[in-house]
């Protein structure tokens, strides 16, 4: 899960409003001073409250409206942050986009986000790969000691890269034990492969560890030995393409918002408790206000569910709680360094960085030091942003000195001094209490139905988000589809005649 100005949505509540906060916020929301129960009346009851205005929450609202033949459905979206989009957040710097969250549309075939973005003309045309401001190029391969890899080393690297992709061919993994971890699988496959080769053993190991670092950033798990092989096989591929958006991922969020009335979304409204009643739901906000609705859709991240910050009354079923506890939730951050035009000319291709091989110490090295997770410096797209992006994998990451350390790593890799950047950006998805991480994955020991359990309704409370999609978990298109699924489930519930 599978990232133009940060989506700034104007405040819909005037700061000098003299009315109680509940009256300022509109239908279905009121100020209260009671702790246990919200009074349900015909005047304050709405149909659906959606908790969270990320991709899944907005998708749910969009599909609810599309299914509402009467046009009378009363919906309220409450969002804790001052913006919509969740883990899709785009900055604009001098006309160029910088993705702090979701970055690309991954795959085309069967990808609902790709289809939606295509209809809205948000994607770059097919010719983008020939555009020098966007196209991919072979990255220079360098050692962390500052030396460029030799031609012989580059040849070994290319062979290891090809072998690594073969190790992960899903068709060949169907007969592997489901309880095996990705880390154990890769180690076994690599050692078998390396025995048949006469290349330098240290170079093969260094290239293999590069590929593991790269793979870690893709699946979201810092520790490949707790990530399930079965989960990797279960994740459905929608194609190898990484298609950029003209104005960043937030352009998808903005397009979706245009299909929802402004009055339906309330920003800066965190939820602390959801009470499940026989025929309605009560949602209590951190502000002390409450919403009563016929149904609620919870789209907060798996990290928030794990934290327990959002309470459920009565308690969620044990099987759902177990799935929340055990399902993995990655901690992927980005450090982005923006340079002046002259410096950028020397950096614009980006770089792949080879660390000295660790062997058996690879796993503890990564767990101990987040710097060890940095494997490349990629040019931010488009290149007119004059920025390099380093991916950081670290649980609970909160190192504010990271831009300085990442710059030091860049200098080490290049073996020379690089001028200080003119600006830097550092994400905090793991430390931010509204997200507490990046995207989900299946942990070892879990059954493949964990994501379906996470998405299973409980009474009149429904669950959406990338972590609830059985095959597209960890992706924005999985989040989008989960919102559509919830909309269908909610409409079925609301259309049932009262007993």
C-alpha positions in Angstrom: 0.0 0.0 0.0 1.3 -1.6 -2.7 2.8 8.8 -2.9 0.6 19.6 -6.7 0.4 21.1 -3.4 -0.4 19.0 -0.3 -4.1 18.5 -0.6 -5.2 21.7 1.1 -9.0 21.6 1.6 -10.4 24.8 3.0 -11.8 24.6 6.5 -15.6 24.3 6.5 -15.9 25.6 10.1 -15.1 29.3 10.7 -12.7 29.7 13.5 -14.8 32.4 15.1 -18.0 30.4 15.0 -19.8 31.1 18.2 -22.1 28.1 18.0 -21.3 24.8 19.8 -19.0 22.7 17.6 -21.7 20.2 16.9 -24.1 22.8 15.4 -21.3 24.2 13.3 -20.6 20.8 11.8 -24.1 20.1 10.5 -26.5 17.2 10.2 -26.1 14.3 12.5 -23.3 15.8 14.7 -23.9 17.5 18.0 -22.1 18.6 21.1 -22.7 16.5 24.2 -21.5 16.1 27.7 -22.5 12.5 28.4 -20.2 9.6 28.3 -22.2 6.5 27.7 -25.0 6.9 25.2 -26.0 9.2 22.4 -29.7 9.8 22.2 -31.2 8.6 18.9 -33.9 10.7 17.3 -35.3 10.9 13.8 -33.9 14.4 13.4 -30.3 13.6 14.2 -30.0 10.1 12.7 -28.1 9.9 9.4 -27.7 6.9 7.1 -23.9 6.3 7.0 -20.9 7.7 8.8 -17.5 7.0 7.2 -14.5 7.2 9.4 -11.5 8.4 7.3 -11.2 10.3 4.0 -8.4 8.3 2.5 -8.8 6.5 -0.9 -11.1 3.8 0.6 -13.3 6.2 2.5 -13.8 8.5 -0.5 -14.4 5.5 -2.8 -17.0 4.2 -0.4 -18.9 7.6 -0.4 -18.6 7.8 -4.2 -20.1 4.3 -4.7 -22.8 4.9 -2.1 -24.0 7.9 -4.0 -23.9 6.0 -7.3 -26.1 3.3 -5.7 -28.6 5.7 -4.1 -31.5 5.7 -6.5 -33.5 8.1 -4.3 -30.8 10.7 -3.9 -31.8 11.0 -0.2 -28.9 9.1 1.4 -27.4 11.1 4.3 -23.7 10.6 4.5 -21.0 12.1 6.7 -17.2 11.5 6.4 -15.2 12.4 9.5 -11.4 12.8 8.9 -8.9 13.3 11.7 -6.4 15.1 9.5 -6.9 18.6 8.0 -6.8 17.0 4.5 -8.2 14.1 2.5 -6.1 11.4 0.8 -4.7 9.4 3.7 -1.4 7.8 2.6 -1.6 9.6 -0.7 0.0 13.0 -0.2 1.5 15.2 -2.9 3.6 18.3 -2.5 4.1 20.9 -5.3 7.5 22.5 -5.6 7.9 25.2 -8.3 5.5 23.4 -10.5 6.9 19.9 -9.9 5.3 17.1 -7.8 6.9 15.4 -4.9 5.1 12.3 -3.6 5.3 11.7 0.1 3.0 8.7 0.0 1.7 6.6 -2.9 3.8 7.2 -5.9 2.7 5.3 -9.0 -0.3 3.4 -10.4 1.1 -0.1 -10.2 -0.2 -2.2 -13.1 -2.9 -1.7 -15.7 -4.8 -4.9 -16.2 -7.7 -5.2 -13.7 -6.5 -2.1 -11.7 -9.5 0.0 -10.7 -7.3 3.0 -9.9 -5.7 2.8 -13.4 -9.2 2.6 -15.0 -10.5 5.6 -12.9 -7.4 7.7 -13.6 -7.6 6.9 -17.3 -11.2 8.1 -17.5 -10.2 11.4 -15.8 -7.1 11.8 -18.0 -4.9 11.9 -14.9 -2.2 9.6 -16.3 0.8 10.5 -18.5 0.4 9.3 -22.1 2.0 6.1 -23.2 4.9 8.1 -24.7 6.1 9.1 -21.2 8.8 6.4 -21.3 10.5 8.4 -24.2 10.3 11.7 -22.4 13.7 12.6 -21.0 12.1 14.2 -18.0 10.4 10.9 -17.0 12.0 7.9 -18.6 13.8 5.2 -16.6 17.5 4.6 -17.2 20.0 2.1 -15.9 21.3 3.4 -12.6 25.0 3.7 -12.0 26.1 0.9 -9.6 28.4 2.0 -6.8 29.8 0.6 -3.6 29.2 2.4 -0.3 33.0 2.9 -0.1 32.7 5.4 -3.0 34.0 3.2 -5.9 32.0 2.5 -9.0 31.4 -1.2 -9.6 33.7 -2.7 -12.2 32.3 -4.2 -15.4 32.8 -7.7 -14.0 30.9 -6.7 -10.9 28.1 -5.3 -12.9 27.9 -8.5 -14.8 27.6 -10.5 -11.6 25.0 -8.0 -10.3 22.9 -8.4 -13.5 23.0 -12.2 -13.1 21.9 -12.1 -9.4 19.1 -9.7 -10.3 17.8 -12.1 -13.0 18.1 -15.0 -10.6 16.4 -13.2 -7.8 13.4 -12.5 -10.0 13.3 -16.2 -10.9 13.3 -17.1 -7.2 10.1 -15.2 -6.8 8.3 -16.5 -9.8 4.9 -17.3 -8.3 4.2 -20.2 -10.6 7.2 -22.0 -9.2 6.3 -21.3 -5.6 2.9 -23.1 -5.5 4.3 -26.3 -4.0 6.4 -24.5 -1.3 5.3 -24.9 2.3 2.8 -22.2 3.1 4.3 -21.5 6.5 7.7 -20.7 5.1 9.0 -17.1 5.3 10.1 -15.1 2.4 13.5 -14.6 4.0 14.0 -18.4 4.3 12.9 -19.0 0.8 15.2 -16.4 -0.7 18.2 -17.7 1.3 17.6 -21.3 0.3 17.2 -20.4 -3.4 20.2 -18.1 -3.5 22.6 -20.6 -1.8 21.5 -23.3 -4.2 22.1 -21.0 -7.1 25.4 -19.6 -5.9 26.9 -23.0 -5.5 26.7 -23.5 -9.2 28.5 -20.2 -10.0 32.2 -19.4 -10.0 31.8 -15.6 -9.5 33.3 -13.8 -6.6 31.4 -14.9 -3.5 31.4 -11.5 -1.8 30.1 -9.8 -4.9 27.3 -12.3 -5.3 26.4 -11.9 -1.6 26.5 -8.1 -1.9 24.2 -8.1 -5.0 21.8 -10.6 -3.3 21.6 -8.3 -0.2 20.9 -5.3 -2.5 18.0 -7.2 -4.0 16.7 -8.1 -0.5 16.8 -4.5 0.6 14.9 -3.5 -2.6 12.3 -6.2 -2.0 11.8 -5.2 1.6 10.8 -1.7 0.5 8.3 -3.2 -1.9 6.4 -5.5 0.5 6.7 -3.2 3.6 8.3 -5.7 6.0 11.6 -4.8 7.5 12.1 -8.4 8.5 11.7 -10.8 5.6 11.8 -13.7 8.1 8.4 -12.7 9.5 6.8 -12.1 6.1 4.7 -15.0 4.8 5.6 -16.7 1.5 1.9 -17.7 1.2 0.9 -14.0 1.5 3.3 -13.1 -1.3 1.9 -15.8 -3.6 -1.7 -14.7 -2.6 -1.1 -11.1 -3.6 -2.6 -10.7 -7.1 -0.4 -9.0 -9.8 -2.0 -6.5 -12.1 1.1 -6.0 -14.3 4.6 -4.8 -14.0 3.9 -1.2 -15.2 4.5 1.8 -12.9 2.5 4.5 -14.5 3.0 8.1 -13.3 0.3 10.7 -12.8 0.5 14.1 -14.4 0.0 16.0 -11.1 0.7 13.3 -8.5 -1.4 10.9 -6.6 -3.4 13.6 -4.9 -5.0 14.4 -8.3 -6.9 11.1 -7.9 -8.0 12.2 -4.5 -9.2 15.5 -5.8 -11.1 13.9 -8.7 -12.9 11.6 -6.2 -13.7 14.5 -4.0 -15.5 16.3 -6.9 -18.0 13.4 -6.8 -18.9 14.0 -3.1 -20.7 17.1 -1.8 -18.3 19.3 0.2 -20.7 19.4 3.1 -20.4 15.7 3.7 -16.7 15.9 4.9 -15.6 17.1 8.3 -11.9 17.6 8.8 -9.9 17.6 12.0 -12.4 15.2 13.6 -10.7 12.1 15.1 -12.9 9.3 16.3 -12.3 7.6 19.7 -15.1 5.1 20.0 -17.6 3.2 17.9 -20.7 1.7 19.6 -22.5 -1.0 17.8 -26.3 -1.1 18.5 -29.0 -3.4 17.2 -30.3 -0.9 14.6 -27.8 1.9 14.6 -24.2 2.9 15.4 -23.0 5.7 17.7 -19.6 7.3 16.8 -17.9 9.4 19.5 -15.4 12.0 18.4 -12.3 13.2 20.2 -13.9 16.7 20.3 -16.7 15.4 22.6 -19.3 15.3 19.8 -21.1 12.3 18.5 -22.8 11.0 15.4 -25.7 8.5 15.2 -26.1 6.6 12.0 -27.8 3.6 10.6 -24.3 2.2 9.6 -20.7 3.1 10.0 -17.7 2.3 7.7 -14.3 2.2 9.4 -11.4 2.9 7.0 -8.6 3.8 9.5 -5.3 2.1 8.8 -4.3 -1.3 10.2 -1.7 0.6 12.3 -4.4 2.6 14.0 -6.5 -0.6 14.7 -3.4 -2.2 16.2 -2.8 0.7 18.5 -6.2 0.4 20.2 -6.7 4.2 19.9 -10.1 3.5 18.3 -12.3 1.5 20.7 -15.2 -0.7 19.7 -18.2 -1.5 22.0 -19.0 -4.3 22.2 -15.5 -5.6 21.6 -14.7 -6.9 18.1 -14.9 -10.7 17.6 -11.7 -12.5 18.8 -10.9 -13.8 15.3 -10.9 -10.3 13.9 -8.8 -9.1 16.9 -6.3 -11.9 16.2 -6.1 -10.9 12.6 -5.4 -7.2 13.6 -2.7 -8.3 16.0 -0.9 -10.7 13.6 -1.2 -9.1 10.2 2.0 -7.2 9.3 2.0 -3.5 8.8 5.1 -2.0 7.2 7.0 1.1 8.2 8.3 2.7 4.9 9.5 6.3 4.9 10.9 8.6 2.2 13.7 11.1 2.6 13.8 13.5 -0.4 16.7 15.8 -1.1 16.2 18.7 -3.5 19.3 20.3 -5.2 20.1 23.4 -7.1 20.2 23.1 -10.9 24.0 22.8 -11.3 24.3 20.0 -8.6 21.3 18.2 -10.1 23.0 17.7 -13.5 25.5 15.4 -11.8 22.8 13.5 -9.8 19.8 13.2 -12.1 20.3 9.6 -13.1 20.2 8.4 -9.5 22.4 5.6 -8.0 22.2 2.0 -6.8 24.4 1.5 -3.7 26.1 -1.8 -2.7 26.7 -2.3 1.0 29.6 -4.6 2.1 28.1 -8.1 2.4 26.8 -9.1 5.8 25.9 -12.7 5.3 24.3 -14.1 8.5 24.5 -10.6 10.1 22.3 -9.1 7.4 19.0 -9.4 9.4 20.3 -8.0 12.7 22.1 -5.2 10.8 18.9 -4.0 9.3 16.9 -4.3 12.5 19.6 -2.4 14.4 20.3 0.5 12.0 17.8 2.1 9.6 20.6 3.5 7.4 21.3 -0.1 6.3 17.9 -0.2 4.6 18.9 2.5 2.1 19.8 0.8 -1.2 19.4 3.5 -3.8 18.9 7.1 -4.6 16.1 7.5 -7.2 15.4 10.6 -9.2 12.0 11.9 -8.1 9.6 12.0 -11.1 9.5 14.3 -12.9 13.1 15.2 -12.9 12.2 18.9 -13.0 11.8 18.6 -9.2 15.6 18.2 -9.0 15.2 15.7 -6.1 16.6 12.3 -5.1 14.5 9.9 -3.1 15.9 7.4 -0.6 13.5 4.8 0.9 13.9 4.1 4.6 12.5 0.9 6.3 12.3 1.2 10.1 9.7 0.4 12.6 8.6 3.5 14.7 11.0 5.7 12.7 11.4 9.1 14.2 14.9 10.2 13.4 14.6 13.9 12.5 18.3 14.0 11.6 17.7 11.5 8.8 18.1 14.1 5.9 21.6 14.8 7.2 22.4 11.1 7.5 21.0 10.3 4.1 23.1 13.1 2.5 26.1 11.5 4.2 25.2 8.2 2.7 25.0 9.8 -0.7 28.4 11.3 -0.3 29.8 8.0 0.8 28.3 6.2 -2.2 29.7 8.8 -4.6 33.0 9.1 -2.9 33.0 12.9 -3.1 31.5 16.0 -1.6 28.0 16.9 -2.7 26.6 20.4 -1.9 23.9 20.6 0.7 20.4 20.3 -0.7 18.3 23.4 -1.0 15.4 21.6 0.7 14.6 18.3 2.2 11.5 16.4 3.0 11.0 13.5 5.5 7.9 11.4 5.9 6.7 10.2 9.3 4.0 7.6 8.5 5.1 5.2 11.2 5.3 7.9 14.0 2.1 9.7 12.9 -0.7 8.5 15.2 -3.3 8.8 12.4 -1.5 6.2 10.4 1.2 4.3 12.4 2.7 2.8 9.3 2.5 2.4 5.6 0.9 -0.8 4.2 0.0 -4.3 5.2 1.4 -7.8 4.5 0.7 -11.3 5.6 2.9 -12.5 8.5 4.2 -16.0 8.9 1.8 -18.3 10.8 -1.3 -16.5 9.4 -3.9 -18.1 7.3 -4.6 -16.6 3.8 -8.1 -15.5 5.0 -6.6 -12.9 7.4 -7.4 -9.9 5.1 -11.0 -11.1 4.5 -11.4 -11.4 8.3 -10.2 -7.8 8.6 -12.9 -6.7 6.1 -15.7 -8.7 7.6 -18.6 -6.6 8.9 -19.5 -6.6 12.6 -23.1 -5.7 13.2 -23.7 -2.4 11.5 -20.0 -1.6 11.4 -18.2 -2.2 8.1 -14.5 -2.2 7.4 -12.6 -0.9 4.4 -8.9 -0.1 3.6 -6.1 -1.7 1.7 -5.6 -4.2 4.6 -9.1 -5.6 4.0 -8.6 -6.6 0.4 -7.9 -10.4 0.0 -5.5 -10.0 -3.0 -4.7 -6.3 -3.5 -3.6 -5.6 0.1 -0.9 -3.0 0.4 -2.1 -1.1 -2.7 -4.1 2.0 -3.5 -6.3 0.0 -5.9 -7.0 -2.4 -3.1 -8.1 0.4 -0.9 -10.3 1.8 -3.7 -12.0 -1.6 -4.3 -12.5 -2.1 -0.6 -14.5 1.1 -0.5 -16.7 0.0 -3.3 -17.3 -3.4 -1.6 -18.3 -1.6 1.7 -20.7 0.6 -0.2 -22.4 -2.5 -1.6 -22.6 -4.2 1.9 -24.0 -1.0 3.5 -26.7 -0.6 0.8 -27.8 -4.2 1.3 -28.1 -3.6 5.0 -29.9 -0.3 4.7 -32.4 -1.7 2.1 -33.4 -4.6 4.4 -36.9 -4.1 5.8 -37.1 -3.6 9.5 -38.0 -6.9 11.4 
